[in-house]
Amino acid sequence: MITLNITLWIEVVLALILMFVLNVVLYKPIRRILEEREKKLEELRSEAEKYERNAEALVENFNRKLAEARAKGQAEREKFKEEARAKEREIIEASTKEAEQEKNQSLGQLKEQIEAARKELKEKVEAFALEIAQKLLGRAI
C-alpha cells in the first residue's frame, strides 16, 4: 500500500519547483519563440497577399494596355489599308483615263489615215479602172 509520509510532500514540492523552473527556463522562452514565429508568418502572409494583389493589378494593367495597343494597331492597319485602296483606285482611274486618251488619240489618227487613204483611192479609182480595162481588153482606151 501507499503510505503517506514526508517524502510524498517533498516529492510534491520538488515537482512544483521543477515545474516552476521548467516554466521559467523552457516553456516561456519556447512559447515566446513560437509566438514570434507566428507573428512573422502572419506578416509574411500579409506581405505575400499584398504582392500577389500588386502582381494581379500589374497583370491586369498589362493586359489592358496590350488590348489597347492591339486595338490601336488594328485601327491603324485598317486606316493604311483604306489609304492603299484609295491610292489604288486613284492610280487605276488615272491609268484608265490615260489609256482612254491614248485609245481616242489612236482612233483619231487611224480615222485620219483611213480618210486620207479613201481620198487617195478615190483620186486613183479612175486611173485603176482605166488600167484594169486596158489590161482586160488588151488595148488602150
PyMOL commands that set and color helices and strands:
alter all, ss='L'
color gray80, all
select helices_A, chain A and resi 6-137
alter helices_A, ss='H'
color red, helices_A
deselect
rebuild
show_as cartoon
